Amino acid sequence: MDSIIKLKQFVFNGILTEDSLSTLEKEGISIRQGSNIQPIARIEENDFSPRIIHSASRMASIYIVFFCLENAVRELISARLSERRGIDWWKSVPEKIRKNVDGLIKEEEKYRYHAQRSTSNIGYTMFGNLGQIIIANWEDFSDLIPNQQWLTSRFEDLEKSRNIIMHTGLLPEIEIERIESITRDWLRQVG
């Protein structure tokens, strides 16, 4: 009898855990590793050639890496500079970058019907400019990053690959391995 109660408890706990994981994922917190990326419901895979679908599937995981890394760098910059420079930290960003961001925001404002890219200036900053912001504020980041050359070389390599992915290109396996290696280096170094 005791084993039946333990089995029921085990099954009940499993159901509760599954429900909790589903709730977290609905709220945008990914828990399950390797969950399948679902295509947009209104677009059928048979609308495109198998070659295009296969290529897109191969590059989808690399897009996720870039999305996460790029936004993590933005969060790092925002957190570190707001902590050290205060609420007006954006003024410590080089003027050329601020002007480019202002131009993007003004251009986007013309299309009020369209969703905004971001609610903050850092969200409009190009990937390559993120490294420039860190270097321009080196004293605020030098405890995290070994040296400016380390940062520059990694961002230059990543930006080349990033631009291929973001413009629907394909990367060979050796480039994917380089992205994975640089990302692991960044995470180990910066956290």
Order of alpha helices (4+ residues) and beta strands (2+ residues): alpha-alpha-alpha-alpha-alpha-alpha
